[in-house]
Amino acid sequence: MLESIQEIIRTNNLAVLATCAENQPHCSLMAYASLDDFRLIYMMTQKDSRKFRNISANPRVSLMVDTRLDNPENRPSIKALTIGGICRPAAQIDQARLKDLLLQSHPQLKNLSAQQDAVVMEITAESFLLLDGVDNAFFVDLSRK
């Protein structure tokens, strides 16, 4: 099952990020990148964004990646991966390298990355929930490993 999860993370590069602060949820469409360790996901935002403020107040996030664009005519084949984890700014020493990583697959982020308050955020996955169609669910709890 982990191979299927890795494949979804590797072959996609957009996700919906859900944050919450003061009991108010907020979703954002995000470009992401990951290194070989599929447990770390990187995204970029501005420090004055609502998502950054939410993460600063509550670092627990949920990220949803799906395969709906792979075969849009065959809805039963759609897979949806929900990643639960902790999000925080990546280490300052890694910011430039991680911005370059994101720009390799997301050149549209060039203007954002050049802004003074742009920051790369790092999600450390704690769980994966893979839905394969409408009736097959697989849960992996990484926090107990």
Secondary structure by P-SEA (a helix, b strand, c coil): caaaaaaaaaaccbbbbbbbcccbbbbbbccccccccccbbbbbbbcccaaaaaaaacccbbbbbbcccccccccccbbbbbbbbccccccccaaaaaaaaaaacccccccccccccbbbbbbbccbbbbbccccbbbbbbcccc
